[in-house]
């Protein structure tokens, strides 16, 4: 059953910081991103964009801009997830579903443009939904990963010619070992019921 597989990947997914020399095929990464783009977003804005870095010289520069985080030394590829609200603005007409009525399209377009102007953080944060999808999709295909922070974001944006806001940098490859067992707060510590 597919739902059981998704739950299995959620349980199996761990951050791995050391990878084998086996390369992750570029076609497989494209296939994974094709799945990730199905993530939901408000107004179907799809604010996420991806840069896939496989070039070892570029990865070495990312390593320097990361404060020398060692997982980049062995990663087969690095996936930079960012949101680009300017591009969302340019593509407003493209994200409106073709089956919507003209009045629904007009209404959604106005609401999306208003959100872009008045509350852009709402749409930008939608990119984190894609991050969750990405981490699970990598796991589903047997690829280990670790989402990373701590970069000199201005330098990364300049290097990769990114316009927008970087949400996460994900080192990926085939893991040397599984990573630590899950260690989470108890359910009753994070949930309140009314």
Long-range contacts (C-beta under 8 A, 24 or more apart in sequence): 5-140, 6-136, 9-136, 9-139, 9-140, 10-136, 11-182, 12-139, 13-135, 13-136, 13-139, 14-144, 14-178, 14-179, 14-180, 14-181, 14-182, 15-145, 15-146, 15-147, 15-179, 15-180, 16-71, 16-144, 16-145, 16-146, 16-175, 16-176, 16-177, 16-178, 16-179, 17-70, 17-71, 17-146, 17-171, 17-179, 18-70, 18-71, 18-74, 18-175, 18-176, 18-177, 19-71, 19-74, 19-75, 19-76, 19-144, 19-171, 19-172, 19-173, 19-174, 19-175, 19-176, 20-74, 20-173, 20-174, 20-175, 20-176, 21-74, 22-76, 22-173, 22-174, 23-54, 23-76, 24-76, 24-77, 24-143, 24-172, 24-173, 24-174, 26-52, 26-54, 28-141, 28-143, 29-77, 29-79, 29-172, 31-141, 32-134, 32-137, 32-138, 32-141, 32-143, 33-79, 33-134, 35-133, 35-137, 36-130, 36-133, 36-134, 36-137, 37-130, 38-133, 39-129, 39-130, 39-132, 39-133, 40-129, 41-123, 41-126, 41-129, 41-130, 42-115, 42-122, 42-123, 42-126, 43-95, 43-108, 43-111, 43-112, 43-115, 43-123, 44-95, 44-96, 44-97, 45-88, 45-95, 45-112, 45-123, 45-126, 46-88, 46-91, 46-95, 47-83, 47-84, 47-85, 47-88, 47-123, 47-124, 47-126, 47-127, 48-81, 48-82, 48-83, 48-126, 48-127, 48-130, 48-167, 49-81, 49-82, 49-83, 49-84, 49-87, 49-162, 49-164, 50-79, 50-80, 50-81, 50-82, 51-79, 51-80, 51-82, 51-160, 51-162, 52-77, 52-78, 52-79, 52-80, 53-77, 53-78, 53-79, 53-80, 53-160, 58-159, 58-160, 61-159, 62-151, 62-156, 62-159, 62-169, 65-151, 65-152, 65-155, 65-156, 65-159, 66-148, 66-150, 66-151, 66-152, 66-169, 67-150, 67-151, 67-152, 69-148, 69-150, 69-171, 71-146, 71-148, 71-171, 72-171, 74-173, 74-176, 75-171, 75-172, 75-173, 76-172, 76-173, 76-174, 77-172, 77-173, 78-169, 78-170, 78-171, 78-172, 79-134, 79-145, 79-169, 79-170, 79-172, 80-156, 80-160, 80-162, 80-166, 80-168, 80-169, 80-170, 81-127, 81-130, 81-131, 81-134, 81-166, 81-167, 81-168, 81-169, 81-170, 82-127, 82-162, 82-164, 82-165, 82-166, 82-167, 83-123, 83-124, 83-126, 83-127, 83-164, 83-165, 83-167, 84-162, 84-163, 84-164, 85-116, 85-120, 85-123, 85-124, 85-164, 85-165, 86-163, 86-164, 87-163, 87-164, 88-112, 88-116, 88-123, 89-113, 89-116, 124-165, 124-167, 127-167, 128-167, 128-168, 131-167, 131-168, 131-170, 134-170, 135-170, 138-170, 138-172, 142-174, 143-172, 143-173, 143-174, 144-172, 144-173, 144-174, 144-175, 144-179, 145-170, 145-171, 145-172, 146-170, 146-171
